[in-house]
Amino acid sequence: MAAELTDWRGRYEWLAAVPVTPQQQVQRDLDKAVRAFYDKEHPGRRPRFKKKGSHSTASWNANGFSLRDGRLCVAVKGGRTALRVVWSRALPSVPKTVTVRRDAAGRWWASFVVRVGPEDLGATGATTGLDVGLASFATTEFADADIPNPRFARQAAKALARSQRNLSRKAKGSANRAKAKTTTAKVAAHTASQRKDWQHKEARKVGHQIVRLDPRYTTQTCSGCGVKAKHRLGLADRTFWCDGCGLVEDRDRNAARNLNPDRWDKSVRVGQGVDGRKTLVPAGTEAA
């Protein structure tokens, strides 16, 4: 493919009008995707062509870009051009590659590949289970540590509906429809950015180390005695009660306690009974 690209750039003026570095990166990405597809240990989906009107992207390796005076200089035909960048944070190390892309809202982003080491956040010695629920974004074992749902989409619902109505009135294929489509995308993109920023900040507050556990039966299993007390709880059932030990608890908080890996030992699992005393549960009973 690299030899064919060199030949094509010599024959087609429109292909040689853009820098070769992003074109070579596309070839590398395609090669990587094809290899992943045929790799039985790590199969990937068959590579597909980009859809018409898909987001614009271009990538440069270390030889095709540089950073100078806070600007990103990328290789273009005839030299390099300097792009003004609004930096979200300082780069932790020298970047190896950069990808410049435009999203549906017409915003441009620069994504760098850098080498980072493990960050020492300091051990706290405390653990908690997290259960993503409906009433709150995430429920912990303690009510004062629950993460409320910010409802960004609900706040932007009126603006989104207004922009969608305006879009539906525009004729297909017209310039006004393209403008209205961009306006709608900006509303949705703003909500997505709010949600992503908020999630990163909340994650930094709660979890130094995240461990994904199997969530099966965490709602039906009693966090007090470890017995599977109910076969099924509907979404309308917000309270868990145990017929065995009499525990009555919020369903999400009961699940969060079952998702704390430090609550259950390999030989015995330690639960908190309704009377406040520790309850030893033999290993092998049905619990998360």
For each residue, the residues with C-beta under 8 A, 3 or more apart:
1: 4 5 27 30 31
2: 5 6 24 27
3: 6 7
4: 1 7 8
5: 1 2 8 9 20 23 24 27
6: 2 3 9 10
7: 3 4 10 11
8: 4 5 11 12 15
9: 5 6 12 15 16 20 23
10: 6 7 16
11: 7 8
12: 8 9 15 16
13: 16 17
14: 17
15: 8 9 12 18 23
16: 9 10 12 13 77
17: 13 14 77
18: 15 22 23 76 77
19: 22 23 60 64 74 75 76 77
20: 5 9 23 24
21: 24 25 59 60 61 63 64 75
22: 18 19 25 26 58 59 60 64
23: 5 9 15 18 19 20 26 27
24: 2 5 20 21 27 28 61
25: 21 22 28 29 58 59 60 61 97
26: 22 23 29 30 59
27: 1 2 5 23 24 30 31
28: 24 25 31 32
29: 25 26 32 33 59
30: 1 26 27 33 34 47
31: 1 27 28 34 35
32: 28 29 35 36
33: 29 30 36 37 44 47
34: 30 31 37 38 47
35: 31 32 38 39
36: 32 33 39 42 43 44
37: 33 34 43 44 45 46 47
38: 34 35 43
39: 35 36 42 43 44
40: 43
41:
42: 36 39
43: 36 37 38 39 40
44: 33 36 37 39
45: 37 48
46: 37
47: 30 33 34 37
48: 45
49:
50: 54
51: 54
52:
53:
54: 50 51
55: 101 102 103 104
56: 101 102
57: 99 100 101 102
58: 22 25 74 99 100 101
59: 21 22 25 26 29 97 98 99 100
60: 19 21 22 25 63 64 65 74 75 97 98
61: 21 24 25 64 65 96 97
62: 65 95 96 97
63: 21 60
64: 19 21 22 60 61 74 75
65: 60 61 62 72 73 74 75 80 98
66: 73 80
67: 70 71 72 73 91 95
68: 71 73 82
69:
70: 67 85 87
71: 67 68 82 83 84 85
72: 65 67 82 83 85 98 100 110
73: 65 66 67 68 80 81 82 83
74: 19 58 60 64 65 80 81 83 98 100
75: 19 21 60 64 65 79 80
76: 18 19 79 80 81
77: 16 17 18 19
78:
79: 75 76
80: 65 66 73 74 75 76
81: 73 74 76
82: 68 71 72 73
83: 71 72 73 74 100 110
84: 71
85: 70 71 72 110
86:
87: 70 90
88:
89:
90: 87
91: 67 94 95 112 114
92: 114 115 116
93: 114 115 116
94: 91 114
95: 62 67 91 98 112 113 114
96: 61 62 113 114 115
97: 25 59 60 61 62 112 113
98: 59 60 65 72 74 95 110 111 112 113
99: 57 58 59 110 111
100: 57 58 59 72 74 83 108 109 110 111
101: 55 56 57 58 108 109 111
102: 55 56 57 106 107 108 109
103: 55 106 107 109 185 189
104: 55 182 185 188 189
105: 182 185 186 188 189 190
106: 102 103 182 185 186
107: 102 103 189
108: 100 101 102
109: 100 101 102 103
110: 72 83 85 98 99 100
111: 98 99 100 101
112: 91 95 97 98
113: 95 96 97 98
114: 91 92 93 94 95 96
115: 92 93 96
116: 92 93 119
117:
118:
119: 116
120:
121: 208
122: 208
123: 208
124: 208
125:
126:
127: 260 261 262
128: 140 141 142 145 206 256 260
129: 140 141 255 256 257 258 259 260 263
130: 138 139 140 206 207 256 259
131: 138 139 215 218 252 253 255 256 259
132: 137 138 139
133: 136 137 138 139 252
134: 235 252
135: 139 149 238 252
136: 133 139 146 147 148 149 252
137: 132 133 147 148 149 150 202
138: 130 131 132 133 146 147 202 206
139: 130 131 132 133 135 136 146 147 250 252 253 255 256
140: 128 129 130 145 146 147 206 253 256
141: 128 129 145 253 256 257 260
142: 128 145 146
143: 146 253
144:
145: 128 140 141 142 206
146: 136 138 139 140 142 143
147: 136 137 138 139 140 202 206
148: 136 137
149: 135 136 137
150: 137 194 195 198
151: 154 155
152: 155 156 191 194 195 198
153: 156 157 191 195
154: 151 157
155: 151 152
156: 152 153 159 160 187 190 191
157: 153 154 160 161
158: 161 162
159: 156 162 163 187
160: 156 157 163 164 184 187 188 191
161: 157 158 164 165
162: 158 159 165 166
163: 159 160 166 167 180 183 184 187
164: 160 161 167 168 184
165: 161 162 168 169
166: 162 163 169 170 180 183 184
167: 163 164 170 177 180 181 183 184
168: 164 165
169: 165 166
170: 166 167 174 176 177 180
171: 174 176 177
172: 177
173: 177
174: 170 171 177 178
175: 178 179
176: 170 171 179 180
177: 167 170 171 172 173 174 180 181
178: 174 175 181 182
179: 175 176 182 183
180: 163 166 167 170 176 177 183 184
181: 167 177 178 184 185
182: 104 105 106 178 179 185 186
183: 163 166 167 179 180 186 187
184: 160 163 164 166 167 180 181 187 188
185: 103 104 105 106 181 182 188 189
186: 105 106 182 183 189 190
187: 156 159 160 163 183 184 190 191
188: 104 105 160 184 185 191 192
189: 103 104 105 107 185 186 192 193
190: 105 156 186 187 193 194
191: 152 153 156 160 187 188 194 195
192: 188 189 195 196
193: 189 190 196 197
194: 150 152 190 191 197 198
195: 150 152 153 191 192 198 199
196: 192 193 199 200
197: 193 194 200 201
198: 150 152 194 195 201 202
199: 195 196 202 203
200: 196 197 203 204
201: 197 198 204 205
202: 137 138 147 198 199 205 206
203: 199 200 206 207 210
204: 200 201
205: 201 202
206: 128 130 138 140 145 147 202 203
207: 130 203 210
208: 121 122 123 124
209:
210: 203 207
211: 261
212:
213: 259 261 288
214: 288
215: 131 218 255 259 288
216: 288
217: 220 221 228 286 287 288
218: 131 215 221 254 255 258 259 288
219: 233 240 251 254 255
220: 217 228 229 230 231 232 233
221: 217 218 226 227 228 229 254 258 286 287 288
222: 225 226 227 228 229 240 242 244 245 247 254 271
223: 226 247 249 254 255 257 258 263 271 272
224: 242 245 247 249 271 272 273 274 279
225: 222 242 244 245 247 271 273 279 281
226: 221 222 223 264 269 271 281 285 286 287
227: 221 222 242 244 245 281 285 286 287
228: 217 220 221 222 231 286 287
229: 220 221 222 240 241 242 243 244
230: 220 233 240 241 243
231: 220 228
232: 220
233: 219 220 230 237 240 251
234: 237
235: 134
236:
237: 233 234 240 251
238: 135 250 251
239: 248 249 250 251
240: 219 222 229 230 233 237 247 248 249 250 251 254
241: 229 230 246 247 248 249
242: 222 224 225 227 229 245 246 247 248
243: 229 230 246
244: 222 225 227 229
245: 222 224 225 227 242 273 274 279
246: 241 242 243 274
247: 222 223 224 225 240 241 242 254 273 274
248: 239 240 241 242 274
249: 223 224 239 240 241 253 254 257
250: 139 238 239 240 253 254
251: 219 233 237 238 239 240 254 255
252: 131 133 134 135 136 139 255 256
253: 131 139 140 141 143 249 250 256 257
254: 218 219 221 222 223 240 247 249 250 251 257 258
255: 129 131 139 215 218 219 223 251 252 258 259 288
256: 128 129 130 131 139 140 141 252 253 259 260
257: 129 141 223 249 253 254 260 263 272
258: 129 218 221 223 254 255 263 287 288
259: 129 130 131 213 215 218 255 256 288
260: 127 128 129 141 256 257 263
261: 127 211 213 264
262: 127
263: 129 223 257 258 260 269 270 271
264: 226 261 269 270 287 288
265: 268 269 270 283
266: 283
267: 283
268: 265 280 281 282 283
269: 226 263 264 265 280 281 283 285 287
270: 263 264 265 278 279 280 281
271: 222 223 224 225 226 263 278 279 281
272: 223 224 257 276 278 279
273: 224 225 245 247 276 277 278 279
274: 224 245 246 247 248
275:
276: 272 273
277: 273
278: 270 271 272 273
279: 224 225 245 270 271 272 273
280: 268 269 270
281: 225 226 227 268 269 270 271 285 287
282: 268 285
283: 265 266 267 268 269
284:
285: 226 227 269 281 282
286: 217 221 226 227 228
287: 217 221 226 227 228 258 264 269 281
288: 213 214 215 216 217 218 221 255 258 259 264
